[in-house]
């Protein structure tokens, strides 16, 4: 069945209807958040073709270290192999499609063994063992033709990105505007700590990015908690169709501010930051899976992966230099900071769920944007370009098939 169903075509037509910046754009049609048919189309248009951030290199520091993460219906293994290279490969056994690892597993291994029939794969994904298969064919023949499928990998300032499309263009050139932030905060050499995972969150993955990227709601949803960085002090960056990031800073009322009862950063200021970066927080998404927040004393990120049109998994972790982790009182200060983070996150959870519920209403309409939502028309444009490119490729394939 074609992914370009009448429902999907109608949604795509609606996306083309309004564009431009916040003065002319309209919010996305409700169907992009609620339609399972559109979700199926989106999995191929976006997640099968774009660079997916899966974590930080510090999460797999040694040979054999691995983590697993599912992106939609695709369970993936991120592993450091014997040569020190980080690989990303499918977790699907090439015998009967039984996953060799479960989502969310992590550890250290010399090989990955399928629990169904004990086929085993090396750290490079090559078949090592396949019990009771020699009557079918020589094991050497089976090994030559069997390997866990490999994804294209790019390590960008310590963040692990993978792409299911072997012909995908490089990621780094599209992120030139975000690169100075990654460099200034030395993200490549930070260490990820306190990873958290929240599966089965009842809203669409795009809503998570939207809420994280726009400052408009912070004056109301996070009143009292976000006052050191008010929405009125947000700024917005120029964006064009070649950009891979959506980003904006919000200025602080004073240097080295923090989201806690003191109003000040309670963790050590990251080494080498200039005054400009110490007087604001930078928010950035590299769609479709990662959102960053850069503040004077820490960097944190969300990993955002879809489960269905109305369900997603949220993973988060914090990045610090070793000097911060070893500083006196770090654990206490981090715990205090996270107590506030929990409040803010719970406020956002409520907001995202209610927004998703509202999109199902027959009265949901395509509203106008505030200047404080300037990132959202940019995000919509990023998505629409990719939706349309994939739809065009399906149309071209259908024409070629009919002609053939």
C-alpha positions in Angstrom: 0.0 0.0 0.0 1.3 3.4 -0.9 2.2 5.7 2.0 0.7 8.6 0.1 -2.8 7.9 1.2 -5.6 10.5 0.7 -5.3 11.4 4.3 -1.5 12.0 4.0 -2.0 14.0 0.8 -4.5 16.2 2.5 -2.2 16.9 5.4 0.7 17.7 3.0 -1.5 20.1 1.0 -2.3 21.9 4.3 1.4 22.2 5.1 2.0 24.1 1.9 -0.8 26.5 2.5 0.9 28.7 5.1 4.6 29.5 5.3 7.1 32.2 6.1 8.2 33.7 9.4 6.1 34.2 12.5 4.2 37.0 10.9 2.7 34.9 8.1 3.1 31.3 9.2 0.4 29.2 10.8 0.7 26.3 13.2 0.9 22.8 11.7 -2.3 20.9 10.8 -3.6 18.7 13.6 -3.1 15.6 11.5 0.7 15.8 11.7 0.4 15.1 15.4 -2.6 12.6 15.5 -2.7 10.7 12.2 -1.2 7.2 12.3 -1.2 7.2 8.5 0.9 10.4 8.5 3.1 8.9 11.2 3.9 5.9 8.9 4.7 8.3 6.1 6.9 10.4 8.5 8.9 7.3 9.6 10.2 6.9 6.1 10.3 10.6 5.2 12.3 11.7 8.3 13.6 8.9 10.5 14.8 6.6 7.7 16.6 9.4 5.9 17.9 11.9 8.5 20.7 11.9 11.0 19.6 10.5 14.3 21.4 11.5 17.5 21.7 8.4 19.7 23.9 9.7 22.6 27.3 10.8 23.6 30.7 9.0 23.1 31.3 9.0 26.9 28.4 6.5 27.2 30.5 3.8 25.4 34.1 4.6 26.5 35.7 1.2 26.3 35.9 -1.7 23.9 32.7 -3.7 24.1 30.7 -1.0 25.8 27.2 -0.7 24.3 23.8 0.9 24.7 20.6 0.2 22.9 17.9 2.6 21.7 14.9 2.1 19.5 13.8 4.6 16.9 10.3 3.8 15.9 10.3 0.1 14.9 14.1 0.0 14.6 16.0 -1.4 17.6 19.6 -0.2 17.4 22.9 -1.1 19.1 25.6 1.6 19.7 28.9 -0.1 20.5 32.6 0.6 20.6 34.3 -2.2 18.7 37.8 -3.8 19.1 39.4 -1.0 17.1 37.9 1.7 19.2 35.4 2.7 16.5 31.9 3.5 17.4 29.4 1.5 15.4 25.6 1.7 15.1 23.8 -1.4 13.9 20.5 -3.0 13.8 19.7 -5.3 16.8 17.6 -7.6 14.5 19.1 -11.1 14.2 19.4 -12.0 10.5 18.0 -15.5 11.1 14.3 -14.9 12.2 14.3 -11.2 13.1 14.5 -11.8 16.9 16.1 -8.8 18.6 19.5 -9.8 20.0 19.1 -7.1 22.7 16.2 -5.3 24.3 15.6 -1.6 24.1 17.4 0.3 27.0 20.0 -2.4 27.7 23.6 -1.3 28.3 26.8 -3.0 29.4 30.0 -4.5 28.0 30.1 -7.6 25.8 32.5 -9.5 23.6 29.6 -10.5 21.3 25.9 -10.3 21.0 23.9 -13.5 21.1 20.3 -13.9 20.0 18.3 -15.5 22.8 16.1 -17.4 20.4 18.5 -19.8 18.6 21.8 -18.5 19.9 23.2 -17.0 16.7 26.0 -14.8 17.9 27.5 -11.6 16.3 30.9 -9.9 17.0 31.3 -6.3 18.0 31.5 -5.4 14.3 28.2 -7.2 13.6 29.7 -10.1 11.8 28.2 -13.5 12.4 30.3 -15.6 14.8 28.2 -18.6 15.6 25.0 -20.3 14.3 24.3 -23.6 16.1 22.9 -26.6 14.1 23.3 -24.8 10.7 26.0 -26.9 9.0 23.4 -29.3 7.4 22.1 -26.2 5.7 25.4 -24.8 4.4 29.0 -24.5 5.6 29.4 -22.0 8.4 31.9 -20.1 6.4 29.3 -19.5 3.7 26.8 -18.4 6.3 29.3 -16.0 7.9 30.1 -14.5 4.5 26.5 -13.6 3.8 25.3 -12.7 7.4 25.9 -9.5 9.4 23.9 -7.2 11.6 22.9 -4.3 9.2 25.2 -1.3 9.7 24.1 2.3 9.8 26.2 5.2 8.6 27.8 7.0 11.6 29.1 10.5 12.2 30.6 11.7 15.5 30.0 15.4 15.8 31.6 17.1 18.8 31.2 13.9 20.8 27.6 13.3 19.9 26.8 10.0 18.1 24.7 10.4 15.0 23.6 7.6 12.7 21.7 7.4 9.4 19.8 4.5 8.0 20.4 5.9 4.5 23.8 4.7 3.3 23.8 7.6 0.7 23.1 10.3 3.2 25.0 13.6 2.8 27.4 14.5 5.7 25.8 16.0 8.7 28.4 18.5 9.9 28.1 21.1 7.0 24.4 21.6 7.9 25.2 22.5 11.5 27.7 25.3 11.0 25.7 27.8 13.1 25.6 25.4 16.1 29.2 24.3 15.8 30.6 27.4 17.7 28.4 26.5 20.7 29.6 22.8 20.7 33.2 24.1 20.5 32.8 26.7 23.2 31.3 24.2 25.7 33.8 21.5 24.7 31.0 19.0 24.3 33.3 16.4 22.8 35.2 16.1 26.0 32.3 16.3 28.5 30.9 13.3 30.3 27.3 12.2 30.2 25.8 11.5 33.7 22.5 10.5 35.2 20.8 9.2 32.1 17.0 9.0 32.5 14.4 7.3 30.4 10.6 8.0 30.1 8.9 5.6 27.7 5.3 5.8 26.5 4.9 9.6 26.9 1.4 10.4 25.5 2.2 13.0 22.9 3.7 13.4 19.4 7.5 13.7 19.2 7.3 17.1 17.3 5.3 18.6 20.2 8.3 17.8 22.5 10.7 19.8 20.2 8.2 22.6 19.8 7.7 23.1 23.6 11.5 22.9 24.2 12.3 25.4 21.4 9.8 28.2 22.0 10.2 30.6 25.0 6.7 32.0 24.8 5.2 29.5 27.3 8.0 29.9 29.9 6.5 33.2 31.2 3.3 31.3 32.1 3.8 27.6 32.5 7.1 28.1 34.3 6.2 31.3 36.1 8.6 31.8 39.0 11.0 29.1 37.8 12.1 30.7 34.5 12.2 34.3 35.6 16.0 34.6 35.4 15.6 34.0 31.6 12.3 35.7 30.7 10.8 35.2 27.3 11.0 38.9 26.7 14.8 38.6 26.6 14.7 35.8 23.9 16.5 36.3 20.6 16.2 34.5 17.4 18.8 33.5 14.7 18.5 33.7 11.0 17.7 30.4 9.3 17.7 29.1 5.8 16.8 25.9 4.0 20.4 24.5 4.3 20.4 24.7 8.1 20.2 21.5 10.0 19.7 23.1 13.5 16.9 25.2 15.0 18.3 27.4 17.7 17.8 30.5 19.8 19.3 32.1 22.9 17.4 33.6 25.8 19.4 36.2 27.8 19.7 36.1 31.6 18.9 39.0 33.8 22.5 38.8 35.0 25.7 36.8 34.6 25.9 33.1 35.7 22.2 32.8 36.5 20.6 29.4 37.3 17.2 27.8 37.4 17.0 27.2 41.2 15.8 29.1 44.3 19.1 31.1 44.5 18.8 32.3 40.9 22.5 31.6 40.5 24.5 28.7 39.0 25.2 26.3 41.8 27.6 24.1 39.9 31.1 25.2 38.6 31.1 27.5 35.6 32.3 25.5 32.6 36.0 26.3 31.8 36.7 28.9 29.1 33.2 30.3 28.5 33.2 34.0 27.5 31.0 36.6 29.1 28.3 36.4 26.4 27.7 32.7 27.0 27.7 33.2 30.7 24.8 35.7 30.4 22.4 33.5 28.4 21.1 30.0 27.8 21.2 28.6 24.3 18.5 26.1 23.2 18.9 24.0 20.0 17.4 21.1 18.2 19.0 18.9 15.6 15.9 17.3 14.3 14.5 14.7 14.6 16.0 13.2 17.8 18.0 15.6 19.9 17.5 18.9 21.8 20.2 20.7 23.7 20.3 23.4 26.4 23.7 25.1 27.0 24.0 27.1 30.2 27.1 28.4 32.1 27.4 25.4 34.4 26.1 22.5 32.4 24.9 21.1 29.1 21.9 18.8 28.9 20.2 17.0 26.1 16.9 15.3 25.4 16.7 12.3 23.0 13.3 12.2 21.5 12.1 9.1 19.6 8.6 8.2 18.3 6.5 5.2 19.3 3.4 6.1 17.4 1.5 9.3 16.3 0.6 10.0 19.9 3.4 8.3 21.9 7.1 8.9 22.3 10.1 8.0 24.5 12.1 10.8 26.2 15.7 10.2 27.3 17.8 12.8 28.9 21.3 13.2 30.3 23.6 15.9 31.6 27.1 16.7 30.3 29.9 18.0 32.6 33.7 18.2 32.5 35.6 16.0 34.8 36.6 19.0 36.8 33.0 19.7 37.7 32.3 16.1 38.6 35.2 16.1 41.0 34.4 19.5 42.6 33.5 19.6 46.3 29.7 19.4 46.8 28.9 18.5 43.2 26.5 15.7 44.1 24.6 17.9 46.6 24.4 20.8 44.2 23.3 18.6 41.3 20.6 17.0 43.4 19.3 20.5 44.4 19.4 21.6 40.7 17.5 18.5 39.7 14.8 19.1 42.2 13.9 22.2 40.3 14.4 20.4 37.0 11.8 17.9 38.1 9.2 20.6 38.7 9.9 22.2 35.3 9.8 18.8 33.5 6.5 17.9 35.2 5.0 21.2 34.1 6.1 20.5 30.5 4.7 16.9 30.7 1.3 18.3 31.7 1.5 20.9 28.9 2.6 18.4 26.2 -0.1 15.9 27.1 -2.9 18.5 27.1 -1.6 19.9 23.8 -1.8 16.5 22.2 -5.3 15.9 23.6 -6.3 19.3 22.2 -5.1 18.4 18.7 -7.7 15.6 18.5 -10.6 18.2 18.8 -12.7 19.0 15.8 -12.3 22.6 16.8 -8.4 22.6 16.7 -7.4 25.3 14.2 -4.2 26.6 12.7 -3.3 29.5 14.9 -0.9 32.5 14.5 2.5 32.6 16.1 3.9 35.1 18.5 7.4 36.6 17.9 8.5 34.6 20.9 7.7 31.4 18.8 10.1 32.4 16.0 11.7 29.0 16.0 8.6 27.1 15.2 8.0 28.3 11.6 11.7 27.4 11.1 11.0 23.9 12.4 7.9 23.6 10.2 9.9 24.6 7.2 12.6 22.0 8.0 10.0 19.3 8.2 7.9 20.4 5.2 11.0 20.4 2.9 11.6 16.7 3.8 8.0 15.6 3.7 7.7 17.1 0.2 11.0 15.6 -1.0 9.9 12.2 0.0 6.4 12.6 -1.4 7.9 13.7 -4.7 10.2 10.6 -4.7 7.2 8.3 -4.2 5.3 10.1 -7.0 8.3 9.7 -9.3 8.6 6.0 -8.5 4.9 5.5 -9.1 5.2 7.2 -12.5 8.2 5.1 -13.4 6.4 1.9 -12.4 3.4 2.7 -14.5 5.6 3.6 -17.5 7.6 0.3 -17.1 
